Amino acid sequence: MKKLLLMLFAGMTFAASSLAQSAPPQRLTLEQALRILRTSSPILRANHAHLEAVQAGEVTAGLRVNPVASLANQDFRVFSPSKIDPANAQEFTDSLAYVFERGGKRQARVNSARATSTVQRDLNADAQRQLEFQLKTAFVGFVLAKQQLALARQNLAEYQQTEEANQLRLSAGDISQTDFDRIRIDEARYQSDLFNAQAAVGQARAQFGALLGYSDFRTLDVEGSLEVPQIALALDSLNATALDHRTDYLGARDTVMKNSADLKLAQANGATDLTVQPEYKRNGPDNTLGITFSFPLRVYDRNQGEKLRAQRELDSSRFAENAVRLQVFSDVSQAWEAYQSALSAQHLYSSDYLQRAKDVRERMTFSYEHGATNLLDYLDAVRAYRDVELAAVNANAQVLTAIHQLSFATATELLP
């Protein structure tokens, strides 16, 4: 009986540990989410495996040509066994041929293969850069959806309190039934905000969980705020940083180096190889040595087509490098303008609009409760504050998204 209980306890412990490993953590910071992405993303793991496959080409490129052994034994009179005399009547010819590659072919192959691996490494790094940007924007969207949900609940609760107060005023005869019905009907706006915010949280959770590779993300949550950090940025330094770190530009630059290596390989493949074949021959009692030198007469095919193709690929990659360089500057400039615009809008809400809308709502509430203003003006003030409050939260999220966009454009982390 004790053994059975121990087995049941061990099984439950194993199942619980397995469930804990498969389930995502309850609350993730952005740093934790990025670590999970870098170690567990199926896309990044597939890219890493492909890089290892590409790097295997370096081994193939460095291999030398195998020697070729030839054994020719002749004049065996199998239908006249009595005349078989290996010492005097048969002929044996044994040779070993080896191709000496000229023009630096082997080193050119190695350089081309290494350059291919470097370009693939750049492509993998750029794919990771793009995935991290998607995760950062999804994280901001998740935090924004949560804050919008909290605001929707808070606004609905406050409005319902106002509605309860007006219910008492209706009972006391201070307001008409029509005014109270209007207040009641306007609650639908806040209920709709709540439903939309709940849906937005669920959608943001699904998007965030999919990027992390979770199939079950119902308990997934994030821990963060939309507080705008104070950072000092300069456009010129951002452009220089982008050229040093942007993996797509580094990939374009390395592609030029790869095509240059391919051109040298094509030129090396146009060199004439020499085949040396030493030979031992026994003909009866005679033993002789010989050597054969062979090489192609490259009268027609000197690898001209491959040389021309490689040269044109090199020219094309140089133009592409310049195009990517210009695109880097364009991306940084666009991200900079978006950041400046979002920062200006956020500053207006945080320093003026939000407090002003709150003051207007409080004054209109006081005036309405004391009969100094009409119902429509009061409801407009309440709606205006709700809209400004949501816009202020969105403005904070836009600033953070713009900072992540700048980080993406410069391939650096700008958030402290």
Secondary structure as a PSIPRED ss2 file (coil, helix, strand):
# PSIPRED VFORMAT (PSIPRED V4.0)

   1 M C   1.000  0.000  0.000
   2 K H   0.000  1.000  0.000
   3 K H   0.000  1.000  0.000
   4 L H   0.000  1.000  0.000
   5 L H   0.000  1.000  0.000
   6 L H   0.000  1.000  0.000
   7 M H   0.000  1.000  0.000
   8 L H   0.000  1.000  0.000
   9 F H   0.000  1.000  0.000
  10 A H   0.000  1.000  0.000
  11 G H   0.000  1.000  0.000
  12 M H   0.000  1.000  0.000
  13 T H   0.000  1.000  0.000
  14 F H   0.000  1.000  0.000
  15 A H   0.000  1.000  0.000
  16 A H   0.000  1.000  0.000
  17 S H   0.000  1.000  0.000
  18 S H   0.000  1.000  0.000
  19 L H   0.000  1.000  0.000
  20 A H   0.000  1.000  0.000
  21 Q H   0.000  1.000  0.000
  22 S H   0.000  1.000  0.000
  23 A C   1.000  0.000  0.000
  24 P C   1.000  0.000  0.000
  25 P C   1.000  0.000  0.000
  26 Q C   1.000  0.000  0.000
  27 R E   0.000  0.000  1.000
  28 L E   0.000  0.000  1.000
  29 T C   1.000  0.000  0.000
  30 L H   0.000  1.000  0.000
  31 E H   0.000  1.000  0.000
  32 Q H   0.000  1.000  0.000
  33 A H   0.000  1.000  0.000
  34 L H   0.000  1.000  0.000
  35 R H   0.000  1.000  0.000
  36 I H   0.000  1.000  0.000
  37 L H   0.000  1.000  0.000
  38 R H   0.000  1.000  0.000
  39 T H   0.000  1.000  0.000
  40 S H   0.000  1.000  0.000
  41 S C   1.000  0.000  0.000
  42 P H   0.000  1.000  0.000
  43 I H   0.000  1.000  0.000
  44 L H   0.000  1.000  0.000
  45 R H   0.000  1.000  0.000
  46 A H   0.000  1.000  0.000
  47 N H   0.000  1.000  0.000
  48 H H   0.000  1.000  0.000
  49 A H   0.000  1.000  0.000
  50 H H   0.000  1.000  0.000
  51 L H   0.000  1.000  0.000
  52 E H   0.000  1.000  0.000
  53 A H   0.000  1.000  0.000
  54 V H   0.000  1.000  0.000
  55 Q H   0.000  1.000  0.000
  56 A H   0.000  1.000  0.000
  57 G H   0.000  1.000  0.000
  58 E H   0.000  1.000  0.000
  59 V H   0.000  1.000  0.000
  60 T H   0.000  1.000  0.000
  61 A H   0.000  1.000  0.000
  62 G C   1.000  0.000  0.000
  63 L C   1.000  0.000  0.000
  64 R C   1.000  0.000  0.000
  65 V C   1.000  0.000  0.000
  66 N C   1.000  0.000  0.000
  67 P C   1.000  0.000  0.000
  68 V E   0.000  0.000  1.000
  69 A E   0.000  0.000  1.000
  70 S E   0.000  0.000  1.000
  71 L E   0.000  0.000  1.000
  72 A E   0.000  0.000  1.000
  73 N E   0.000  0.000  1.000
  74 Q E   0.000  0.000  1.000
  75 D C   1.000  0.000  0.000
  76 F C   1.000  0.000  0.000
  77 R C   1.000  0.000  0.000
  78 V C   1.000  0.000  0.000
  79 F C   1.000  0.000  0.000
  80 S C   1.000  0.000  0.000
  81 P H   0.000  1.000  0.000
  82 S H   0.000  1.000  0.000
  83 K H   0.000  1.000  0.000
  84 I C   1.000  0.000  0.000
  85 D C   1.000  0.000  0.000
  86 P C   1.000  0.000  0.000
  87 A C   1.000  0.000  0.000
  88 N C   1.000  0.000  0.000
  89 A C   1.000  0.000  0.000
  90 Q C   1.000  0.000  0.000
  91 E E   0.000  0.000  1.000
  92 F E   0.000  0.000  1.000
  93 T E   0.000  0.000  1.000
  94 D E   0.000  0.000  1.000
  95 S E   0.000  0.000  1.000
  96 L E   0.000  0.000  1.000
  97 A E   0.000  0.000  1.000
  98 Y E   0.000  0.000  1.000
  99 V E   0.000  0.000  1.000
 100 F E   0.000  0.000  1.000
 101 E C   1.000  0.000  0.000
 102 R C   1.000  0.000  0.000
 103 G C   1.000  0.000  0.000
 104 G C   1.000  0.000  0.000
 105 K H   0.000  1.000  0.000
 106 R H   0.000  1.000  0.000
 107 Q H   0.000  1.000  0.000
 108 A H   0.000  1.000  0.000
 109 R H   0.000  1.000  0.000
 110 V H   0.000  1.000  0.000
 111 N H   0.000  1.000  0.000
 112 S H   0.000  1.000  0.000
 113 A H   0.000  1.000  0.000
 114 R H   0.000  1.000  0.000
 115 A H   0.000  1.000  0.000
 116 T H   0.000  1.000  0.000
 117 S H   0.000  1.000  0.000
 118 T H   0.000  1.000  0.000
 119 V H   0.000  1.000  0.000
 120 Q H   0.000  1.000  0.000
 121 R H   0.000  1.000  0.000
 122 D H   0.000  1.000  0.000
 123 L H   0.000  1.000  0.000
 124 N H   0.000  1.000  0.000
 125 A H   0.000  1.000  0.000
 126 D H   0.000  1.000  0.000
 127 A H   0.000  1.000  0.000
 128 Q H   0.000  1.000  0.000
 129 R H   0.000  1.000  0.000
 130 Q H   0.000  1.000  0.000
 131 L H   0.000  1.000  0.000
 132 E H   0.000  1.000  0.000
 133 F H   0.000  1.000  0.000
 134 Q H   0.000  1.000  0.000
 135 L H   0.000  1.000  0.000
 136 K H   0.000  1.000  0.000
 137 T H   0.000  1.000  0.000
 138 A H   0.000  1.000  0.000
 139 F H   0.000  1.000  0.000
 140 V H   0.000  1.000  0.000
 141 G H   0.000  1.000  0.000
 142 F H   0.000  1.000  0.000
 143 V H   0.000  1.000  0.000
 144 L H   0.000  1.000  0.000
 145 A H   0.000  1.000  0.000
 146 K H   0.000  1.000  0.000
 147 Q H   0.000  1.000  0.000
 148 Q H   0.000  1.000  0.000
 149 L H   0.000  1.000  0.000
 150 A H   0.000  1.000  0.000
 151 L H   0.000  1.000  0.000
 152 A H   0.000  1.000  0.000
 153 R H   0.000  1.000  0.000
 154 Q H   0.000  1.000  0.000
 155 N H   0.000  1.000  0.000
 156 L H   0.000  1.000  0.000
 157 A H   0.000  1.000  0.000
 158 E H   0.000  1.000  0.000
 159 Y H   0.000  1.000  0.000
 160 Q H   0.000  1.000  0.000
 161 Q H   0.000  1.000  0.000
 162 T H   0.000  1.000  0.000
 163 E H   0.000  1.000  0.000
 164 E H   0.000  1.000  0.000
 165 A H   0.000  1.000  0.000
 166 N H   0.000  1.000  0.000
 167 Q H   0.000  1.000  0.000
 168 L H   0.000  1.000  0.000
 169 R H   0.000  1.000  0.000
 170 L H   0.000  1.000  0.000
 171 S H   0.000  1.000  0.000
 172 A H   0.000  1.000  0.000
 173 G C   1.000  0.000  0.000
 174 D C   1.000  0.000  0.000
 175 I C   1.000  0.000  0.000
 176 S C   1.000  0.000  0.000
 177 Q H   0.000  1.000  0.000
 178 T H   0.000  1.000  0.000
 179 D H   0.000  1.000  0.000
 180 F H   0.000  1.000  0.000
 181 D H   0.000  1.000  0.000
 182 R H   0.000  1.000  0.000
 183 I H   0.000  1.000  0.000
 184 R H   0.000  1.000  0.000
 185 I H   0.000  1.000  0.000
 186 D H   0.000  1.000  0.000
 187 E H   0.000  1.000  0.000
 188 A H   0.000  1.000  0.000
 189 R H   0.000  1.000  0.000
 190 Y H   0.000  1.000  0.000
 191 Q H   0.000  1.000  0.000
 192 S H   0.000  1.000  0.000
 193 D H   0.000  1.000  0.000
 194 L H   0.000  1.000  0.000
 195 F H   0.000  1.000  0.000
 196 N H   0.000  1.000  0.000
 197 A H   0.000  1.000  0.000
 198 Q H   0.000  1.000  0.000
 199 A H   0.000  1.000  0.000
 200 A H   0.000  1.000  0.000
 201 V H   0.000  1.000  0.000
 202 G H   0.000  1.000  0.000
 203 Q H   0.000  1.000  0.000
 204 A H   0.000  1.000  0.000
 205 R H   0.000  1.000  0.000
 206 A H   0.000  1.000  0.000
 207 Q H   0.000  1.000  0.000
 208 F H   0.000  1.000  0.000
 209 G H   0.000  1.000  0.000
 210 A H   0.000  1.000  0.000
 211 L H   0.000  1.000  0.000
 212 L H   0.000  1.000  0.000
 213 G C   1.000  0.000  0.000
 214 Y C   1.000  0.000  0.000
 215 S C   1.000  0.000  0.000
 216 D C   1.000  0.000  0.000
 217 F C   1.000  0.000  0.000
 218 R C   1.000  0.000  0.000
 219 T C   1.000  0.000  0.000
 220 L C   1.000  0.000  0.000
 221 D E   0.000  0.000  1.000
 222 V E   0.000  0.000  1.000
 223 E C   1.000  0.000  0.000
 224 G C   1.000  0.000  0.000
 225 S C   1.000  0.000  0.000
 226 L C   1.000  0.000  0.000
 227 E C   1.000  0.000  0.000
 228 V C   1.000  0.000  0.000
 229 P C   1.000  0.000  0.000
 230 Q C   1.000  0.000  0.000
 231 I C   1.000  0.000  0.000
 232 A C   1.000  0.000  0.000
 233 L C   1.000  0.000  0.000
 234 A C   1.000  0.000  0.000
 235 L H   0.000  1.000  0.000
 236 D H   0.000  1.000  0.000
 237 S H   0.000  1.000  0.000
 238 L H   0.000  1.000  0.000
 239 N H   0.000  1.000  0.000
 240 A H   0.000  1.000  0.000
 241 T H   0.000  1.000  0.000
 242 A H   0.000  1.000  0.000
 243 L H   0.000  1.000  0.000
 244 D H   0.000  1.000  0.000
 245 H H   0.000  1.000  0.000
 246 R C   1.000  0.000  0.000
 247 T H   0.000  1.000  0.000
 248 D H   0.000  1.000  0.000
 249 Y H   0.000  1.000  0.000
 250 L H   0.000  1.000  0.000
 251 G H   0.000  1.000  0.000
 252 A H   0.000  1.000  0.000
 253 R H   0.000  1.000  0.000
 254 D H   0.000  1.000  0.000
 255 T H   0.000  1.000  0.000
 256 V H   0.000  1.000  0.000
 257 M H   0.000  1.000  0.000
 258 K H   0.000  1.000  0.000
 259 N H   0.000  1.000  0.000
 260 S H   0.000  1.000  0.000
 261 A H   0.000  1.000  0.000
 262 D H   0.000  1.000  0.000
 263 L H   0.000  1.000  0.000
 264 K H   0.000  1.000  0.000
 265 L H   0.000  1.000  0.000
 266 A H   0.000  1.000  0.000
 267 Q H   0.000  1.000  0.000
 268 A H   0.000  1.000  0.000
 269 N H   0.000  1.000  0.000
 270 G C   1.000  0.000  0.000
 271 A C   1.000  0.000  0.000
 272 T C   1.000  0.000  0.000
 273 D C   1.000  0.000  0.000
 274 L E   0.000  0.000  1.000
 275 T E   0.000  0.000  1.000
 276 V E   0.000  0.000  1.000
 277 Q E   0.000  0.000  1.000
 278 P E   0.000  0.000  1.000
 279 E E   0.000  0.000  1.000
 280 Y E   0.000  0.000  1.000
 281 K E   0.000  0.000  1.000
 282 R E   0.000  0.000  1.000
 283 N E   0.000  0.000  1.000
 284 G C   1.000  0.000  0.000
 285 P C   1.000  0.000  0.000
 286 D E   0.000  0.000  1.000
 287 N E   0.000  0.000  1.000
 288 T E   0.000  0.000  1.000
 289 L E   0.000  0.000  1.000
 290 G E   0.000  0.000  1.000
 291 I E   0.000  0.000  1.000
 292 T E   0.000  0.000  1.000
 293 F E   0.000  0.000  1.000
 294 S E   0.000  0.000  1.000
 295 F C   1.000  0.000  0.000
 296 P C   1.000  0.000  0.000
 297 L C   1.000  0.000  0.000
 298 R C   1.000  0.000  0.000
 299 V C   1.000  0.000  0.000
 300 Y C   1.000  0.000  0.000
 301 D C   1.000  0.000  0.000
 302 R C   1.000  0.000  0.000
 303 N C   1.000  0.000  0.000
 304 Q H   0.000  1.000  0.000
 305 G H   0.000  1.000  0.000
 306 E H   0.000  1.000  0.000
 307 K H   0.000  1.000  0.000
 308 L H   0.000  1.000  0.000
 309 R H   0.000  1.000  0.000
 310 A H   0.000  1.000  0.000
 311 Q H   0.000  1.000  0.000
 312 R H   0.000  1.000  0.000
 313 E H   0.000  1.000  0.000
 314 L H   0.000  1.000  0.000
 315 D H   0.000  1.000  0.000
 316 S H   0.000  1.000  0.000
 317 S H   0.000  1.000  0.000
 318 R H   0.000  1.000  0.000
 319 F H   0.000  1.000  0.000
 320 A H   0.000  1.000  0.000
 321 E H   0.000  1.000  0.000
 322 N H   0.000  1.000  0.000
 323 A H   0.000  1.000  0.000
 324 V H   0.000  1.000  0.000
 325 R H   0.000  1.000  0.000
 326 L H   0.000  1.000  0.000
 327 Q H   0.000  1.000  0.000
 328 V H   0.000  1.000  0.000
 329 F H   0.000  1.000  0.000
 330 S H   0.000  1.000  0.000
 331 D H   0.000  1.000  0.000
 332 V H   0.000  1.000  0.000
 333 S H   0.000  1.000  0.000
 334 Q H   0.000  1.000  0.000
 335 A H   0.000  1.000  0.000
 336 W H   0.000  1.000  0.000
 337 E H   0.000  1.000  0.000
 338 A H   0.000  1.000  0.000
 339 Y H   0.000  1.000  0.000
 340 Q H   0.000  1.000  0.000
 341 S H   0.000  1.000  0.000
 342 A H   0.000  1.000  0.000
 343 L H   0.000  1.000  0.000
 344 S H   0.000  1.000  0.000
 345 A H   0.000  1.000  0.000
 346 Q H   0.000  1.000  0.000
 347 H H   0.000  1.000  0.000
 348 L H   0.000  1.000  0.000
 349 Y H   0.000  1.000  0.000
 350 S H   0.000  1.000  0.000
 351 S H   0.000  1.000  0.000
 352 D H   0.000  1.000  0.000
 353 Y H   0.000  1.000  0.000
 354 L H   0.000  1.000  0.000
 355 Q H   0.000  1.000  0.000
 356 R H   0.000  1.000  0.000
 357 A H   0.000  1.000  0.000
 358 K H   0.000  1.000  0.000
 359 D H   0.000  1.000  0.000
 360 V H   0.000  1.000  0.000
 361 R H   0.000  1.000  0.000
 362 E H   0.000  1.000  0.000
 363 R H   0.000  1.000  0.000
 364 M H   0.000  1.000  0.000
 365 T H   0.000  1.000  0.000
 366 F H   0.000  1.000  0.000
 367 S H   0.000  1.000  0.000
 368 Y H   0.000  1.000  0.000
 369 E H   0.000  1.000  0.000
 370 H C   1.000  0.000  0.000
 371 G C   1.000  0.000  0.000
 372 A C   1.000  0.000  0.000
 373 T C   1.000  0.000  0.000
 374 N C   1.000  0.000  0.000
 375 L H   0.000  1.000  0.000
 376 L H   0.000  1.000  0.000
 377 D H   0.000  1.000  0.000
 378 Y H   0.000  1.000  0.000
 379 L H   0.000  1.000  0.000
 380 D H   0.000  1.000  0.000
 381 A H   0.000  1.000  0.000
 382 V H   0.000  1.000  0.000
 383 R H   0.000  1.000  0.000
 384 A H   0.000  1.000  0.000
 385 Y H   0.000  1.000  0.000
 386 R H   0.000  1.000  0.000
 387 D H   0.000  1.000  0.000
 388 V H   0.000  1.000  0.000
 389 E H   0.000  1.000  0.000
 390 L H   0.000  1.000  0.000
 391 A H   0.000  1.000  0.000
 392 A H   0.000  1.000  0.000
 393 V H   0.000  1.000  0.000
 394 N H   0.000  1.000  0.000
 395 A H   0.000  1.000  0.000
 396 N H   0.000  1.000  0.000
 397 A H   0.000  1.000  0.000
 398 Q H   0.000  1.000  0.000
 399 V H   0.000  1.000  0.000
 400 L H   0.000  1.000  0.000
 401 T H   0.000  1.000  0.000
 402 A H   0.000  1.000  0.000
 403 I H   0.000  1.000  0.000
 404 H H   0.000  1.000  0.000
 405 Q H   0.000  1.000  0.000
 406 L H   0.000  1.000  0.000
 407 S H   0.000  1.000  0.000
 408 F H   0.000  1.000  0.000
 409 A H   0.000  1.000  0.000
 410 T H   0.000  1.000  0.000
 411 A C   1.000  0.000  0.000
 412 T C   1.000  0.000  0.000
 413 E C   1.000  0.000  0.000
 414 L C   1.000  0.000  0.000
 415 L C   1.000  0.000  0.000
 416 P C   1.000  0.000  0.000
